[in-house]
Amino acid sequence: MKAIILFTFFLSSSLAFAQRDALVFFTDKARVNSYLASPQTMLTKKALDRKEQHGTPLDARDVPVNEIYISALKNSDGIQVLAKSKWMNCAFVNGSRENIQNLLNLNFISTIEFANSAQNIANIELTHIPKLYIQSERVNYNYGSALNQTEMIAIDKLHMQDFLGEGMIIAIMDSDFPNIAENPAFSGLNVQNRLLGTYDFVNRQKNVNGTGTHGSEVLSDMAGNLSNTFMGTAPEASYYLFRTEFAPTENPVEEAWWVEALERADSLGVDVVNTSLGYRDFDDPTYNHSYQNLDGQTTISARGANIAFEKGLLIVTSAGNGGQGNFKTVATPADSPNVLSIGAVDASGSYAQFSSIGPTVDGRVKPDVMAQGKATAVVDTSGQIDFVNGTSFSSPIIAGAVACLWQALPTLNNFEIMKLVRESASQFQNPTDEMGYGIPDFEMALNNGQLLTNENKLLQEEFVLYGNPVENSLTISLPKQILEGEVQFFDLLGQEVMIAKLTSPINRIDVSQLTIGIYIALVSSGDKVTTFKVIKK
């Protein structure tokens, strides 16, 4: 009876002072290799004999909890350490919710799990689920007529995370840019001084109006923004407009102007270049590029593009509109291996027959990826919505998206960004001459890029887990210096329910066999051990 009375008093006291019980999980253990090399320092001879008799291997779970961590918990304000577990690498503590939550400020704390599961909801969502990116507020945009071409490549998912190109600089090298100052679709661009400069390399002047409308329509697919009617893929980026094309004629000097503009772009700190231009046939047929010349190394523009790539620029260009002609393959500079060449699909994502195809003469996949280029929504020079055809318009859709992706992953270089875009595409494993690698998924590219970013950071000195909460598979990234390891999953009773080997820098683990609930994942390699809480949906 006395025990019952004491328990009742303790329970009522805890409730009165709003005390909470919680498991506090540690990130690692100390001297794992040393303990495993000298197991008698942590286990009795009888225990070791029993393990040997039954063939039970020793592992990091046998290693004691780091007592320095326990002491730090005991010295924390309002915290009482009631128990500890070496198998789960955690301590059981009591304290106010606020004091327990404050333990997350300690760099050796991985996660916290309140004994009252109702207390875990906010804690889990806000603190210790590893996420690729955390955004406190999502914004939904009304793309109007541009909705289909935007959602097709999932760039709207980056926009929701507030990656709209802010801080990125895009240069457009095209023919004519009339009425930019007066067009309502570009009012934000003008008012916010994000139109950084213009230059006509044909006439050697700042005025880039020209006589056509092509450049303005191309710009609209990136920078255009009409409330509830239209939004481009990089509406908050900054822009340079360079006229390098004289539309009435076709002359090889235009390639030279194009390279000159690239050099200007590089000197101005441009990140992304869009060029909805291609060179193959000229007014004087003796200048025409043969298929053999389109090897990505020979033409003036391809050579310029390759140097620009070495300088850090990311060039996006139209594949060309020769798919139904006698010369169906991509033009130059789309033939360059260092250019992201864009073909065209229709609104359903099917190949548009006019889009130029691959491969290049040396067998490389071209185009690289696809976007909507048939019945593409643009804003005309009077501010009205129009629908046009051509890879000229699939290219800027991708260029704007690339700028947003690079904004989200600023530590990556141009090669890495291009690689992410290609590898996210729908046909990456099975490219075709018509579709290249297919239609890119920029949400996937962002997720993969975040993982790559973490590998390039000091974080990669630790294990990193992605995709949590999980339905079917988790991804675990190993530190660069570690080639293999394993992950063990335990239920909350401490029973091992699953184990998997890790044998490469990035590992995808199938956890579909686990039932819905909360698990502890212990990732280990040698003396390096980290625990994560995993929520199986």
TIKOL-487512 format. One record per residue: residue in one letter; x, y, z of N, C-alpha, C in turn. Coordinates in steps of 0.2 Angstrom, whole numbers, plus 5000, padded with zeros to 4 digits. Layout:
! residues N
AXYZXYZXYZ ...
This chain:
! residues 537
M500449945000500050005000500450065000 K501050065004501450125004501750144997 A501950084993502150104987501650134982 I501050114983500550144979500450214981 I500450234987500350304989500950344987 L501550324987502050354985502050374977 F501850314974501750324966501250374965 T500650374968500150424967500350494968 F500750504974501050574975501450594970 F501950554968502450574963502050594956 L501550554954501150564948500850634949 S500450644954500150704955500650764955 S501150754958501650814958501950824951 S502050774948502350784941501850824937 L501150804937500650844934500550914936 A500650924942500550994945501151034942 F501751014941502251054939502351044932 A501951014928501951004921502650974919 Q502850924923503450884921503350834916 R503850824912503750774906504350724907 D504150664904504650614904504850604896 A505450594895505650584888506350544887 L506350514881506950484879507350534875 V508050544877508450584873509050544870 F509050544863509450504859510150544858 F510650504858511350534857511550524850 T511950564847512150564840512650504839 D513050484844513650444843513850414850 K514350374850514650344856515450354855 A515750354861516450364861516850294861 R517450304858517950244858517650174856 V517150174851516850114849517350064847 N517850074843518350024841518750004847 S518950044851519350024857518949974861 Y518349984863517849944867517849874863 L517649874857517549814853518249774853 A518849804853519449774853519649744860 S519349774865519449744872518749734875 P518349684873517649684875517649674883 Q518149644886518149634893518049694897 T518249754894518149814897517449844898 M516949804894516249824895515749764896 L516049704896515649644897516049594902 T515649564906515949504910516149454906 K516649404909516849344905516249304904 K515849294908515249254907514849274901 A514749344901514349374895514749354889 L515349364889515749354883515749284881 D515749234886515749164884515049144881 R514549174884513849164881513749184874 K514049244873514049264866514449224861 E514949204864515449154859515049094858 Q514749064863514449004863513849004858 H513449054858512949064853513049104847 G513649114846513849154840513549214839 T513449254845513149324845513749374844 P513749404838514349454837514249514842 L514749544843514749614847514649664842 D514349714844514249774840514249834844 A514149894841514149964844513649964849 R513049924849512549934854512849904861 D513349864861513649844867514049894871 V514249944867514749994870514350044874 P514550064880514250104885514050174882 V513550204885513350274883513950314885 N514050364881514550414883514350454890 E514750444895514650474901514750544901 I515150574897515150644896514450674894 Y514150644890513450664888512950664894 I513050604898512550594903512750654908 S513350674910513550724914513250794912 A513350804905513050864903512250874904 L511950814903511250814904511050834911 K511450804916511350814923511450884925 N511850914921512050984923511651034919 S511151014915510651054911510151074916 D509851134915509351164919508751124919 G508551104925507851074926507851004923 I508350974922508350904919508650854925 Q508250804925508450744930508550684925 V509050654926509250594922509050534926 L508550494923508250444927508450374925 A508750364919508950304916509350314910 K509650264908510050264901510050194898 S510150194891510150134888510750134883 K511150084883511750084878511450054872 W510950014872510749984866510350034861 M510050074864509650124861510050194860 N510650194864511050254864510650314866 C510350314872509950364874509850374882 A509550424885509450434892508750444893 F508450424898507750444900507750494905 V507450554903507550614908506850634909 N506850674915506250714917506350784917 G505850824916505950894916505350934913 S505350994913504751034909504851024902 R504351034898504351024891504951074888 E504951134891505351184888506051164889 N506251144896506951124897507151064893 I506651014892506850954888506950974881 Q506551024878506651044871507351084870 N507551114876508151154876508751104875 L508651044876509250994875509450994868 L508951004864509151004857509751054855 N509851104859510351144858511051114859 L511051054862511751024863511850984857 N512550994855512650964848512750884848 F512650854854512750784854512050754854 I511450794854510850764855510550754848 S510350694846510050684839509350694839 T508950664844508150674844507950664851 I507350684851506950684858506250654857 E506150604861505450574860505150574867 F504550614868504250614874503850554875 A503850534882503450474883502750474882 N502450534882501750544880501750564873 S501550514869501650524861501350584859 A500750604862500450664859500950724860 Q501450724864501950784864502450784859 N502450724855502950714850502750754843 I502150764842501950794835502350854833 A502250904837502650964836503350954836 N503650924841504350914842504650874835 I504250824833504550784827504550834821 E504050864820503950904814504450964814 L504550994819504951054819505751044820 T505950984823506650984825507050924822 H506750864823507250804822507050764816 I506650774812506650744806507150774801 P507650734798508050764793507650784787 K507650844784507350864779507750894773 L507550884767508050914762507950984762 Y507451014763507351084765506751094769 I506851144773506251164778506051234776 Q505451244775505151304773504551314777 S504551374781503951384786503351404783 E503351424777502751444773502751434766 R502251404763502251384756501751434753 V501951464747501551504743501351474737 N500651474736500451454729500351504724 Y500551494718500551544713500051534708 N499751584705499251574700499651584693 Y499851534690500151534684499751554677 G499151544678498651564673498851514667 S498951554661499051514655499751474655 A500151494659500851454659500851394664 L500251374667500151324672500451254669 N500251234663500451174661501251164660 Q501451214657502251214655502651224661 T502351244667502651254673502651194677 E502051164678501951104682502351044678 M502351044672502650984668503350974670 I503751024672504451014674504451024682 A503951024686503951034693504351094696 I504351144692504751204694504251234699 D503651224699503151254704503351234711 K503651174712503751154718504351194721 L504851214717505351264719505051324721 H504651354717504351414718503951414725 M503651364727503351354733503851364739 Q504451344738504951354743505351424742 D505051464738505251534738505951544734 F506051494729506551494724506251514718 L506351584717506051614710506551644706 G507251634708507751664704508051724707 E507851744713508151804716508851794717 G509251844715509951844716510351814710 M509951784706510251754700510251794694 I510751794690510851834684510751794678 I510351814673510251774667510351824661 A510751804657510851844650510451804645 I510051844641509751814635510051844629 M510251804625510551814618510151804613 D509851854609509251834605509251894599 S508651894596508651944591508352014593 D507752024595507452084596507052084603 F507152144606506752144613506352214613 P505852224609505452284609504952284615 N504852354617504352364622504452334629 I505052324631505152294637504952344643 A505052404642504952454647504152464648 E503752464643503052474643502652414644 N502952354643502552294644502352274651 P501752274653501552254660501852194662 A501952144658502252084661502952094664 F503252144662503952164664503952224669 S503352244672503352294676503852284683 G503752224686504152214691504952214690 L505052184684505752184682506052254681 N505652304679505852374678505852414685 V505352404688505252444695505752424700 Q505952354700506452334705507152334702 N507252364696507852374693508252314692 R507852254690508152194689508352184682 L508252234677508452234671509152274671 L509652234671510352264673510652294667 G510452284661510852314656510652284649 T510752314643510652294637511152314632 Y511252274627511752294622511552254615 D511652294610511552264603512252254600 F512452194599513052184596513052184589 V512452194586512452194579512552274577 N512252314580512252384579512752424584 R513052394588513452424593513152484597 Q512552464600512152514604511852484610 K511552524614511252494620510552474618 N510252514613509552494612509452434608 V509052384611508952314608508252304606 N507952354604507252344602507252304595 G507652324590507652284584506952294580 T506852244576506252254572505752194573 G505952144577505552084578505252084585 T504952024587504752014594504951954597 H505451914594505651854597505951854604 G506451904605506751904611506251924617 S505851964615505351984621504951924623 E504651884618504251834620504651774623 V505351764622505751724625505851744632 L505951814633506051844640505451824644 S504851834641504251824645504151754648 D504451704645504451634648504851624654 M505251674655505651674662505451734666 A505451794664505351854668504651874668 G504151854664503551884663503151864670 N502751914672502251904678501651954677 L501151924675500451954675500051924680 S499751964685499351934691498851894688 N498851834691498251784690498251764682 T498651784678498651774671499251734668 F499851744671500451724668501051734673 M501451674673502051684677502651644674 G503151674673503751634670504151594675 T504651564673504951514678505451544682 A505651604681506151644685505951714686 P505351724689505151794689505451844693 E505951824698506251864702507051874701 A507251844695507951844693508051914690 S508751924689508951984686509151974679 Y509152014674509252004667509752054664 Y510152024659510452064654510152044647 L510052094643509752074636510252094631 F510452044627510952054622510752034615 R510752084611510552064604511152044600 T511151974598511651954594511451924587 E510851934585510551904579510251954575 F510351954569510052004564509551954560 A508951964562508451914559508351914551 P508451964548508351964540508851924537 T509451914539509951874536510251814540 E510551774537510951724541511651724539 N512051744544512851754542513251724548 P513751694546514251664552514451714557 V514451784555514651834560514151834566 E513551804565513151804571513451754576 E513751704574514051664579514651704583 A514951744579515551784583515251834587 W514651864585514351904590514051874596 W513851814595513551774601514151754606 V514751734603515351724607515551794611 E515551844607515651904610515251924616 A514551914615514051924621514251874627 L514451814625514651764631515151794635 E515651824631516251854635515951914639 R515551954637515252004640514851984647 A514451924645514051894651514551874656 D515051844654515551814659515851874663 S516051924660516351984663515852024668 L515252014667514752044671514452004677 G514751944677514451894683513851864682 V513651844675513051814674513151744676 D512551714678512551644680512351594674 V511751614672511451574667511351614660 V511451574655511351604648510751574644 N510251604642509851574637509951604630 T509951554626510051574619509551534614 S509051564612508551524608508751534601 L509351514599509651524593509951464591 G510051454584510451394582510751414575 Y511351384574511651394568511851334564 R511651334558511751274553511751294546 D511251324544511251344537511251424536 F511651444531511751524530511551544523 D511451604522511251634516511751614510 D512351604512512851584507512951514510 P512751464506512751394508513451364509 T513951394506514651374507514851374515 Y514451414518514651424526514251374530 N513751334527513351284530513751234534 H513551224540513851174544513651104542 S514151054541513950984540513850954546 Y513550894545513450854551514050834555 Q514550824551515250804554515550864558 N515350924556515550984560515250994566 L514650964567514250974573514450924578 D515050924580515350884585515450914592 G515250974593515251004599515951034600 Q516451034595517051064596517251104590 T516951104585517151134579516951204577 T516251214578516051284576516251334581 I516151394578516351454582515951454589 S515251444588514851454594514951394599 A515151334596515251284601515851294605 R516451314601517051324605516951384610 G516551434608516451484613516051464619 A515551414618515151384623515651344628 N516051314625516551264629516951304634 I517251364631517651404635517151444641 A516551464639516151494644515951444649 F515851384647515751324653516351324657 E516951324655517551324659517551384664 K517351434661517251504665516751494671 G516351444670515751444675515051454673 L514951474667514351494665513951434663 L513251434664512851374662512451404656 I512451374651512151394645511551344643 V511051374642510451334640510251364633 T510151314628509951334621509451294618 S509151314613508651284609508951224605 A508651164605508951114601508851134593 G508351164591508251184584507551154582 N507251174577506651164574506651124567 G507151084567507251044560507050974560 G506650954565506450884565506050854559 Q505750904556505350884550505750894543 G506350924544506650944538507150884535 N507550904531508050854528508650844533 F508750894537509350894542509050904549 K508950844552508450834558508850854564 T509550844564509950844570509950914573 V510150924579510250984583510751024579 A510651094580511151144577511651154582 T512051204580512551224585512351294588 P512451314594512951274599512551224603 A511951204601511651144604512051084604 D512551074599512951014599513551014604 S513651064608514151064613513951024619 P514450984621514350944627514250984633 N514451044633514451084639513851134639 V513351124635512751164634512151114635 L511651144639511051104640510551124635 S510451074630510151084624509351064625 I508851104623508251084625507751074619 G507451014619506951004613506251024616 A505751004611505051024612504650964613 V504150974618503550924618502950964618 D502350934617501750964617501450964624 A500850984625500550994631500450934635 S500450874632500350814635501050784637 G501650814635502250784636502550744630 S502150744625502350694619502850744614 Y503250704611503750734606503450774601 A503650844600503350884595503750874589 Q503450854583503750834577504250884574 F504250944576504650994573505350994577 S505350964583505950974587506550934584 S507150964584507750934581507950874586 I508250824583508450764586509150754587 G509350704590510050674590510150614587 P510750584587511250604591511750654588 T512250674591512850714588513250664584 V513650684579514050644575514550594579 D514650614585515150574589514750534594 G514050534593513650484597513350504603 R513450574605513150594611512450604611 V512050604617511350614617511250684617 K510850704612510550774611509850764608 P509350804610509450854615509550824622 D509650874626509750844633509150834637 V508650884637508050874640507550914636 M506850904638506350934634505850974639 A505551024636505051064639504451074634 Q503951104636503451124632503651174627 G503651154620503751204615503251204609 K502751174611502151174606501551204610 A501251254607500751294610500951314617 T501551344617501851374623501551444624 A501351454630501151514632501651564633 V501651624630502051684630501651744631 V501951804633501651864633501951904627 D501551934623501751964617501952034619 T502152074614502452144616501952194618 S501252174617500752224620500452204627 G500752144629500552124636500052074636 Q499852044630499351994629499651924629 I499251874631499451804631499351784624 D499851744621499851714615500151644616 F500051604611500251534611500651514604 V501351494605501751494600502151424600 N502451404594502751344593503551354592 G503951314595504651314594505051294600 T505651264598506151254604506351324607 S506251374603506451444606506151454612 F505551424614505151434620505251384625 S505351324623505551274628506251284631 S506651314628507351334631507251384637 P506951444636506851484642506551454648 I506051414646505651384652506151344656 I506651304653507151274657507651314660 A507851374656508351414658508151444665 G507551474665507251504671507251454677 A507051394675507051344680507751324683 V508251324679508951314681509151364685 A508951424684509151484688508851474695 C508251454696507951434702508251384706 L508451324702508751274705509451294708 W509851334704510451354706510451404712 Q509951444712509751484718509751444724 A509351384724509251344729509851304731 L510351294727510951254728511551294726 P511651344729512251394727512951364728 T513051314731513751294732513951244726 L513451224722513551174717513851214711 N514251184706514451224700514051204694 N514251234689513751224683513751154681 F514251114681514251044679513751004683 E513851024690513350984694512650994693 I512451064692511851084691511551044684 M511951054679511751014673511650944674 K512050914678512050844679511350824683 L511250864687510650854691509950864687 V509950904682509450914678509350854673 R509850834670509850774666509650714670 E509950704676509750644679509050644682 S508750694683508050704685507550684679 A507750684673507350684668506950614667 S506450614664505950554664506250494660 Q506750504655507050444651507750444652 F507950464658508750464659509050394658 Q508650344660508950274660508950254653 N508450274649508350254642508250314637 P508750354636508650414631508550384624 T508150434620508050424613508250484609 D508350474603508550524598508050584598 E507450564599506950624599506850654606 M506850624611506750654618507350664622 G507950644620508550644624508350614630 Y508550644636508450614642507750624645 G507350654641506650664643506450734646 I505950734650505650794653505950794660 P506350844662506650854669506050864675 D506250844680505850854686506250894691 F506150954692506551004696506550994703 E505950964705505850944712506350894714 M506350844710506850784711507550814710 A507750854706508350884705508550924711 L508150954714508250994721508450944726 N508050894727508150844732508850804731 N508950784725509650754724510150804725 G510050864723510550914724510750934731 Q510150934735510250944742510750884745 L510650824743511050774746511750784743 L511850804737512550814735512850874738 T512450924740512750984744512950954750 N512550914754512750894760513450854760 E513450814754514150774753514750824753 N514650874750515150924749515350964755 K514850964760514951004766515250964771 L515450994777515750964783515250914785 L514550924784514050874786514250804784 Q514550804778514750734776515250704780 E515450734785515850694790515450654794 E514750664794514350624798513850584793 F513550534795512950504792512450554791 V512050544785511550594784510950544781 L510350554784509750514782509250564779 Y508950534773508450574770507850534769 G507250574767506650534766506250514772 N506250554777505950534783505450594785 P504750574787504450504787504450474780 V504450404781504550364775503950314774 E503850304767503350254766503750184763 N504150194758504550134756505250134756 S505550194755506350194755506650254758 L507150244762507650294765508250294761 T508550354761509250364758509750384763 I510250344764510750364769511450374765 S511750434767512350454764512950444769 L513450414766514050404771514550454770 P514950464775515550514774515950484769 K516350534766516750514760517250464762 Q517550464768518050424769517850354771 I517150344772516950274774516650244767 L516850184766516550144760516050094762 E515950074768515350034769515150034777 G514650014778514350014785513749974785 E513349984790512649954791512149994794 V511549984793511050014797510549964800 Q510449974807510049924810509349964813 F508849934812508149964814507949924820 F507749964825507449944832506849974833 D506349934836505749954838505849994845 L505350024847505350054854505450014860 L505449954859505549904864506249884864 G506649904859507349884858507449824854 Q506949794851507049734847507249754840 E507849724838508049734831507549704826 V507249744822506749714817507049714810 M507649744808507849744802508649764802 I508949744797509649764796509849764789 A510249814787510449824780511149844779 K511449824774512149834773512249904769 L512749944770512850004766513549994763 T513550004756514149984753514350044748 S514050094748514250154743514050214746 P514350274743514250334747513450354748 I513050334743512350344744511950284743 N511550264748511250204749510450214749 R510050174745509350184746509150114749 I508850124755508650064759507850054759 D507649994757506949974756506749954763 V506249994766505949984772505249974772 S504949954766504249934765504049884769 Q504449834772504249784776504049804783 L504349864785504149884792503449904792 T503149894798502449914799502449984801 I501850014801501850084803502050094810 G502450144811502650164818503250194819 I503550204824504250234826504750184827 Y505350204824505950154824506550194826 I507050164828507750194829508150164824 A508450204820508950174815509650194818 L510050144818510750144821511150134815 V511550184813511950184807512650184809 S513050134807513750124810514250104805 S514850124806515450094802516050104806 G516350044808516850054813516650084820 D517050134822516850164828516450224827 K516150234821515750294820514950264820 V514650294824513950274825513450334826 T512850334823512450384823511750354823 T511250384827510550354828510150404825 F509550384822509050424819508350394821 K507950444823507250414823506950414816 V506550354815506250354808505550334809 I505150374806504350374806504150334800 K503850274801503650234795502850254794 K502750274788502050294787501650234784 
